[in-house]
Structures are given as structure tokens and as C-alpha cells.
Amino acid sequence: MVAAASVVVAVGGVTGMMAAVGDGGRPDAARPEVTSSPRLEPLPAVPSPSLSATGSPSPGAKASPKKKARPEPSASKTRTKPRAAPVSTRLHLHPESRVLDWVRANPGDPRRAVIKSRIADRPAAVWFADYSPDTITSRVRAVTSGGAAQGRVPVLVPYAIPDRDCGGHSQGGAPDLDAYDGWIDRFAAGLGTGEVVVVLEPDSVAQAECLSAGERADRFASLARAGRVLKEANPRARVYFDAGHSGWHAPAKQAGWLRQAGAASAASSDGIFSNVSNFHDTADEVAYDRAVLDALGGPPGLGAVIDTSRNGNGAPADGEWCDPAGRRLGRTPTLSTGESGIDAYLWVKLPGESDGCKGAPGTFTPSYAYELAR
């Protein structure tokens, strides 16, 4: 019983990220800066002067969640071959995001210190969720060059696959797969030569059941091509494919689709990602991702990255996906997890950006951010 990722507004990036502004005017990215302890201690409550959402919709509200049956537990083998760590273990903190806009505009808000230190000052993904081929190269280059200048690793989320949310809250993207292929070519042209992590099209594989068999095959072929194009443009780019999350498809089923989408090819893929804009416990995701990788069958170097932005208390028992109460920030973003086969914990969805219940989809909602952070 859990949903797809979350909600993403059609013009920006998915939930939980900052945005790189394009023609549609939404930023799609999140700020990266990794530090200290993986767990956050609770802080005392601070009175809130306003519970209304602030700012305009961010890069996108992620895919409208559909309820999925939990996969049967599987006895997956523990992956014993550790991945080589990247040269840099520091993530890039992009200087633009909805949460930073709010922090700068509200110096007297009693929630500001908590939101700044626990959300705004930590690295998150940069989403590119609007179809704007004329500006995508320069927008990607602005983020990757900023990371390279600091010797840090940016996390980018291309999110423009056609029918990306099967007509849900995050519908949109390129008009067709030919246009998408051209958009990816321009996206790849901005990657530069430094290290970069690419979270390729959240929900594009796990949510493909809404497509016909022919449409699914065409999408998977386009995703495999996208992985190849990205890695050819920058051999230091690490490209990860959509594995859904531990409450969705069984590992063998997800691995079968991932194989068709190119995730088992070293020419296209460095592995898989899971839990984007969702709430499942990190330990559950680690076990699930290892099971998917085992079922995928190689090549040996494949790993996984996990969105830990809102999973500090795990997923709600009732399967609620839209800004559920009682959630907390998860582990801080890092490229050094200490877990075999797990390459990174990332904040792919920017904490405080609403799924559409506590605020408009994709907008930064300070009351929600404070609830997650304190």
C-alpha cells in the first residue's frame, strides 16, 4: 500500500528538490551540502506565525501516487562486493531553491533557524521538469559547473519523459519520445566533465504499468538510449534508473522492467534509485534495492541510491502519501553510506515541498518543513 513517488508540478522538478529555472520560470533543484550525523535530534516546538504555503510552485510535483500491493518478502543475497567511492565524497549545495528563497525572505520567522540549518543548508537534488529544449543545456551547465568549481558532486533529476505520471498530478513532459530523445541530447550537453549523479526519470519504470506493452517497450528503449547518451557525454556521470520503492513491485518484477530499460548495461547505467518522494525506512530500502540488484544480475559494479529526505519515521501504516503527518527528515545526504552496494543517501525531494495537501503541489510550505525538521 504505497504510492508512486509523490507530486511534481508540471513545470519544475519533483518534490524534494530545488529547481533550475527555465522558460516556465520554476527552479528545479535542491541544495547540496553534506555534513555530520545521519540522525537529527528533536528540537523544542516553536510557535508558527503562519501556516500558509509560501512562494510559487517549484519544479514539479511528483507523480500522482497509485496504491500498490507490497511485494512478498524475498530472500535476497547480501551483496558483498563494495562499490568504489567517488573521488569526492561531498555533494554540491546549489545556491538556489524554494526553501532558500523562504529563508532569505523571512529573517524574523521563529521557524527560520531550524528550517535553515536542517533543510536549506543541506544538499538536495536539482530537478529539470519542464520541457524547454532551448534552455536546458545552459541550465544544466550552470549547476554542473557550480559543482565542479567547488570540487563537489551535483545531483540532477531529468523529469520530462512523455506521459510521465500517467495523467496524474505531475502530468506533462516532452510531447513524444522523439522530442524527449532530443531533449536528453541537450541535457547531456550540459553535464561537463566533472562528477555528477543523475537520477533518471522518477516513476518512469515503476509506473509503466499504465502503458500498453508497445508503449512500455518504446519508453524503455528511450530510457536505455538516455542512459547511454548521458554517460557518453560525461564518462564520470553516474546514472541511476527507477526502482520504485520497497512497498511497490516485487524485486523480480521491477528488475525485469529495469533490464528492458537498460539498467543492466554498463554503457547506460550505474544502478538504481528508490524511495523518491516517499517515506519507506532506509533499512527496508537497502534490503529491497539489494534484492532488485541481485535479480537484475549485473554487471558487478551496479549500486543503488536511496531518497532519505522524509523517511525518518518510515512510511505511514495506512499508506497515506500526501504530506502525511508524523513524518521526519531521514539520513543526511552522503556519498559514503557504509553499506555494501548502496552508493548514496540523497535528498531527491526537498523536504517542505508539498505533495498537494499541506500546500499547493510542489510549493514550499514552511509549516510542513518545520514539522519534518523539528
C-alpha positions, 0 to 999 in steps of 0.5 A: 500500500504505497504510492508512486513517488509523490507530486511534481508540478508540471513545470519544475522538478519533483518534490524534494528538490530545488529547481533550475529555472527555465522558460516556465520560470520554476527552479528545479533543484535542491541544495547540496551540502553534506555534513555530520550525523545521519540522525537529527535530534528533536528540537523544542516546538516553536510557535508558527506565525503562519501556516500558509504555503509560501512562494510559487510552485517549484519544479514539479510535483511528483507523480500522482501516487497509485496504491500498490500491493507490497511485494512478498518478502524475498530472500535476497543475497547480501551483496558483498562486493563494495562499490568504489567511492567517488573521488569526492565524497561531498555533494554540491549545495546549489545556491538556489531553491524554494526553501532558500528563497523562504529563508532569505525572505523571512529573517524574523520567522521563529521557524527560520533557524531550524528550517535553515540549518536542517533543510536549506543548508543541506544538499538536495537534488536539482530537478529539470521538469519542464520541457524547454529544449532551448534552455536546458543545456545552459541550465544544466551547465550552470549547476554542473559547473557550480559543482565542479568549481567547488570540487563537489558532486551535483545531483540532477533529476531529468523529469520530462519523459512523455506521459510521465505520471500517467495523467496524474498530478505531475502530468506533462513532459516532452510531447513524444519520445522523439522530442524527449530523445532530443531533449536528453541530447541537450541535457547531456550537453550540459553535464561537463566533465566533472562528477555528477549523479543523475537520477533518471526519470522518477516513476518512469519504470515503476509506473509503466504499468499504465502503458500498453506493452508497445508503449512500455517497450518504446519508453524503455528503449528511450530510457536505455538510449538516455542512459547511454547518451548521458554517460557518453557525454560525461564518462564520470556521470553516474546514472541511476534508473527507477526502482520504485520503492520497497512497498511497490513491485516485487524485486523480480518484477521491477528488475525485469522492467529495469533490464528492458530499460537498460539498467543492466548495461554498463554503457547506460547505467550505474544502478538504481534509485528508490524511495523518491518522494516517499517515506519507506525506512532506509533499512527496508530500502537497502534490503529491497534495492539489494534484492532488485540488484541481485535479480537484475544480475549485473554487471558487478559494479551496479549500486543503488541510491536511496531518497532519505529526505522524509523517511525518518519515521518510515512510511505511514501504516495506512499508506497515506502519501500526501504530506502525511503527518508524523513524518521526519527528515531521514539520513543526511545526504552522503556519498559514503553510506557504509553499506555494501552496494548502496552508493548514496543517501540523497535528498531527491525531494526537498523536504517542505515541498508539498505533495498537494495537501499541506500546500499547493503541489510542489510549493514550499510550505514552511509549516510542513518543513518545520514539522519534518525538521523539528 
